[in-house]
Amino acid sequence: MSTDLNNSTLIREYTEALTGQEVAKAVTSASLRNVLQREVRQLAGSDFVRKVAETYATQVVVIGLGLITSITVARTLGPQGRGLYAVAMAMGVSGVQLGNLGLHASNTYYLAQKRSLLPTLVGNSLAVSCGLGGLIAAISWLVFQTAPRLAPVPAPLLGLGLAWIPVGLAFLLMENLLIGLQEVRSFNKVELLNRVLSLSLIGVVILSGRTTPDLVFAAALLSVSLSLGWTYSLLKRFARFRPQLSFSLLGAHVRLGIKAYFICLFGFLLFRIDLLMVKYFLGAEQAGYYSIASTMADYILMLPGVIGLILFPRLSAVADRGEKLRRAKKVALGTALALIPILSLAAITARPIVWILFGKAFLPAVSPFLWLIPGIFTMGMEIALVQFLNSVGYPPVVVWVWFCSTSLNIGLNLWAIPRFGISGASVVSSISYSLVLFAVVFIIYTGNYVEPSRHQFPDQQHGS
């Protein structure tokens, strides 16, 4: 009897203890769930999410208008004329990429911290666009005049393509000043205006009956010029100013911007070098399949890209490092939660989507896309989280992260593509993207970055 009683007591006590643990676990799980739900509700109802949604919708419309414009130009000019137009456009866009030196990023960074810098940043942006952009265009023109065989397109299309460089550079820098002011809606309006103007002016050229690559390109250049003028007028509306020039600020501007420039350069290589390697090892057909998989990944990553675009100036404007890290983590979590259903749906519908949009012949693109999904997820989170590091002045260690990831991607692809084809290239990309995220997390966790002294801006007086 005594033994039975003792056993009953032990069983009761053990059961009570076990029940208590289960209750504690249930309470803990419920608390975590409630906290997560509260955070998600706050994020979903915030101004940040509204601006992300507006910008994402705008970018979708912009892509649609760009596709309509591309189809219109191709059908109107034919293969040869479309080719000349595309080469001239590539020449102008490449000049803008070469000449920006990351200044678009530093425009956003500095202006988000101190709005009173707007007159100086406008002046510096115009000076760089006309000076450096104009110099690149002038040197290119002289080279092509000296050696006409090197000219990619004939005159006057050559002159128009080179004229795109200073105009396009000024437009890029001015648009990012709007982002620095956190005037996201104005930025979206400018983006839409540029696309609508381009399509409309090209339509006017077509209706005139004098459709040539020169006139179509001139219409596109005019739309960018008018959009630049409207962007400048919007900036004047936010702050009455006269553009000023500050060499000391421009020097700091370039020193910060060049780090962003190399991050963008290595990022571009990481996203695009695998396609070139597929073409080299496997030929044009396999490259065609892989390009479809990459394009589908790009469309999904457009959402994290918009999130990063809106988040960067917001974090740059926050003085407290702990607060900006908290916000970055919160947005990274929200990005992950948004990507999970999107990527799940994409994985399920990839095959019918490819079949419907591109035809049965492109079904081999499905497998490499599926292998890209883990990388899309980790890169999406990285794009949000890395804005914390960008907002403390683009630490050089981030440049090295992208350089090492790109080098690793190239090295692994030299082995994987010949052996495993385009699916091997996708696996290597997913590994490389994931390593970038892990490296960013490690850098933040260990504090392996240097935050510049805030609110200490170079002298911005004229000619300083």
N, C-alpha and C positions, 0 to 999 in steps of 0.2 A: 504493500500500500504506500509506504513512504517513498519507495523508489518510483512508483507510478506517479505520485504527486510531484516529486522532484522533476521527473521527465515532463509532466504536463506544464509545470512552471517554466522550465527551460524552453519548451516549445512555444508557450505563450509569449515569453519575453523575446525569443528570437523572431517570432511572427510580428510582434509589435515593432521591433527594431527594423525588420525588413520592410514593413509597411511604411515606417517613418522615412526610410531611405527612398522608397518608391515615391512617397508624397513629396519629399524634398526634390527628387529628380523631376517629378511632374511640375512642381512649382517653378523650378529652375527653367525647364523647357518652356513653360507657359510665359515666364518672364522674358526669356530671350525672344520668344515668338512675338510677344506684345511690343518689345522694344524694336524689333525688326519691322513689325507692321507700322508702328508709329513713325519710324524713320522713313519708311517708304512712302507713307501718306504725306508727311511733311515735304519730302522731296518732290512727290508727284504734284503737289499743289503750289510749288514755289515758282517764283519769277524765273529762276534758272531753267526749269523744265519747260516753261512756256516759251522762252527764247530758243531753247534747243529744238522744240517741236516746230516753231515757226521757221527757223533756219533750215532744218532738215526738209521740211515741206518745200521751202524755196529752192533748195538744191535739187530736189527731185524734179521740180518744174523746170529749172535751169537745164538739167540734163536732157529733159524731154525737148525743150526748145532747141538745144544744141544738136540733138539728133535730127530734128526736123530741118534745121539749117544745113546740116551735113548732107542729108538726103537731097535737099533742094539744089545745093551747089553741085553735087555729083551728077544729078539728072540733067542739070542745065548745061554744065561745062563739058560733060563726057569724061572718059578716063584720062585723056591727056591734059585737058584743062584742069580737072580736079587734082591731078598730080602736081601741076605747076603751082596751083593755089596752096596745096598742102605743104609743099616744100618751102614756099615763101613764108607761110605761117609758122612752120617749124623753125625757120631761121630767126624770125622775130621773137618767138617764145624762148628759144635757146639763148638769145642775147639778153633777154630779161632775166632768165635764170642765172646767167653768168654775171650780170651786173648788179644784182640785188644785194649780194654780200651779207644776206641775212638781215638787212636793215628793216624789212617788213616786221620781223619778230621784235627787234629792239624798239621800233616805233611803238608797238603795242605795249611792251614792257615798261618803257619810260613814261608814256602818257597815262597808263593805268595808275601809276604811283603819284604823278604830279600833273594835273590837267593844265596848269599854267605854262607848261612847256610846249603847248600846241603851236604857238606862232613860230618858235624855233624849229620844231620838228617839221612843220610845213615848209619852212625856208630851206632846211637841210635836205628834205626829200626832193624838192624841186631842183636844188643845186646838183644833187647826185644824179637825178634823172637826166637833166640837160647836160651836165658835165660828163659823168662817166658813161651814161647811156649814149649820149651824143658822140663821145669819143670812140666807143666801140663801133657805132654805126659808121663814123667817118673813116676810121682805119680800115674797116671791112670794105667800104666803098673804094678806097684807094687801092687796096690789094686786088680787088676784082677788076678795077680799071687797068691796073698794071698787068695783070694776068687774066684776061677775059675767059680763058678756058676753065678757070677755077670757079667762075660764077655759077651758082646752082640754078638760077633762073635768069631769063633775059630782062633787059630794061624795057619799060619802066617798072615792071613788077619787082625787080631787084631793089630799086629805090624805095618802093612802098614797103617791102619787107624789112629793110633796114630802118625806115622811119618808125616802124612799130616798136623798136627797142626803147627809145626814150619815152614815147607816149605810154607804152605798156608798163614800163617800169614806174613811171609817175602814178599811173592808175593803181598798180599793186600797192605802192607805199601809202597813197592817200586812203585807199579802202581800209588798210590796217590801222590807220589813225582813227577811223570810225569804230573799229573793234576796241582800240585802246580807250576810247571814250565810253565804251560799253553801249554804244548806240547801235544795237544789233538790228533793230527794225530798219533803220536807215541803210545799214549795210545790205540787208536783204532787198530793199527797194532798188538800190543801185545795181545789184546783181541782176535782178529781173529786168530793169530798164536796159541794161547793156545787151542782154539777149534779145529782148523784144525789138530794140532799135536795129540790131544787126540783122535780124530776120526781115524786118520791115524794109530797111534800106536795100538789102539784097533783092527783095521782092520788087522794089521800084526799078532797080537795074534790069531785072528780068523783063518787067513789063515794058521797059523802054525799047526793047528789041535789040539792044547793043550789048549783049552779054559776052564779056571777055573775062579772063582771069584777073586782069588789071583792075577793071571796074568793080568786080565782085570783092576783090581784096580791099579796094579803096572804100567801099561801103562798110566793110567790117572795121577798117581803121577809123573811119568817121564815127562809127558808133562808140568805139572806145574813147575817142577824143571828146565826144559830147558827154559820155558818162563820167569822164574825168572832170570836165567842167562842172557837172552837177554835184559831184562829190566835193569839189572845192567849195561850192556855194553852200552845201550843207555844213561843212566845217566852219565856214564864216558865220553861219546862223547860230551855231553853238557857242561861239566866242568871237567877238569883234576883234580883229587883229590885223596887223600887217606882217607878212612873212619876214622872219629874221634869220640871220645866219650865224652860227656859232661853231667855230672850228674845234673848240675844246669838247663841246658836247658831241660833235660829229666823230671825234676820235674815240670817245667812250662808246658811242653808238656803234662804230665799226668793230671795236674790240669785243663787245658783247654779241653783235650780229654775226661775226665770223664763226663763232661757235655754233650758233643756230644754223648757219649756212652749211657747215660740215655735217651736222646732225641730219639735216634734210638731204644732203648729198648721199651719205651712207645709207640713210633710210630708203632713198629712191633706188639705190643699187641693190639693197636687200630685197626689195619688192619686185625688181625687174630683171636682175641679172640671170635668174634661173630660166626665164623664158628664152633669153639669148643662148644660154648653154644647151637648152633643149633643142633649139634650132640647129646648133652646131653639131651635137652628137646624134640626134635622131631625125633631123630633117624638118621640112616645112609642114608636113601633114601633122606630125605629133605636136609641133609648136602651135598649130592651129587649135588642136584639142586643148592644150594646156592654156592657151590664151583665153579660152572660154571659161575655164575653171578660175583663172586669175581674175577675170572681169567680174564674175559672180562674187568672188571674195571681196573685190574692191567695193562693190555696191553695198555689201553688208557693213564693211568697215567705214562707210561714209557716215553712219550714225555716230560711232565713237569719234570720228574726225570732227564732226560738228560739235560734239560735247567738249572736246579738247579746245576747239576754237573759242567757245564761249567761256570755258572755265579758266583759261590762261590769264586773261586780264583781270578777272575777279580775284584770283589768288595773288596776282602781282600787286593788287591794291591793298591787300591785307598785310599789316605790319607784324602781327604776332605769328611766329613760325608754328607754334602748336596749333593755333586756330586754322591756319591755312592747310596744315597736314590733316587735321580732322576733316576739313571740307573735301580735300582730295580723296581721302579714304572713303568718305560717304558717297561721293560721286562715282568712284571706281566700283563700289558695291552696287550702286544703282545701275551702272553700265553692265555689270555682270548679270544682274537680274533681268535686264532688258534683252541681253543677247541670248540667254538660255532658251526662251521660247522661239526667238527668231531663228537660231541655228538648228533647233530641233525640227521646226517646220521646214527649213531649207533642206535638211538631211532627208526628210521624208519625201519632199516634192521635187528634189533635184532632177531625178530622171524624167518625170513628165514635163517639167519646165524646159529642160534642154531639148526634149523631143519637139515640144510645141513651138518654141522660139527659134531654134536653130535647125531642127530636122533630125531625123533618125541617124544621119551620117555622123553627127557630133556626139552621140551617146558615150563614146570613150572618154569624154570630158567629165563624166559624172564621178568616176572613181577618184581621180586626183582632187576634185573639189571636196569630196568627203574626207580625204586625208588632210585637207587644209583646214577643216573645221576646228580642230583643237587649237591650231595656231591663230585662227581668226579670233577665238575666244580670249586667248591670253594677250594677243596684241590689242584687242579692244580695251581690256583692263589696263594695259600698259599706257595706252594713249591718254587715258584719264589720269592715272596715278603719276605719270612722269611730269604732268603740268606743275606739280609741287616743286620738283627740281628745276624746271624751266623758270618758275616764278622767283627763284632765289638767284637768278643770274646765269642760267645755263652752265652748271659746273663742268669743267673740262672732262671729268670722269665719264660723263654721259656720252661725250664724243667718242671716247675710247670704247665704251660699251657697244655703240653702233658699229664702230670700225671692226672690233673683234667679232661681232656677230656676223657682219657681212663677209669677213675673211673666212670664218668657219663655214658659212653657207656655201661659199665658192669651193672651198676644199672638200666638203662632204659631197657636193654635187658632182665633182670630178669623179668620185667613186660611185655614187648612187645612180646617177642618170644612165650611164652605159649598162648597169646591171639590172636596175629595176624600172627603168623608163620614167614616164611622167608621174607615176604614183610615187616613185622614189624621190623625185624633185619636190613633191608636195610634202612628204614626210620630213625631208630636210628643212623645208620652209617652216613647218610647224615647230620643229625642234628649235630653229633659230629664233623664231618669234617668242617662244616660251622662255628661252634663255635671256632675252632682253627684259622680259617682265621680272624674272627671278633676280637679274642683276640690279634692276631699279629698286626692287624691294630690299635687297641686301644693302645697297648704298644708303637708302633711307634709314634702315634699321641700325646700321653701324654709324650713321652720321658722317659718312665719308664724302662730304661736300663742304664747300666754304660759302657761307652766305655773305654777300657784300654788305657794307654799311649802308643802311637805308637812309633816305632823305638827304643824302649828300650828293648833289648833282653838280657836274662841272659848271663853271661859269658860262652862262648862256648869252652874254652880251655880244653885240655885233662885232665880229672880227676877233673875238678873244681866242 
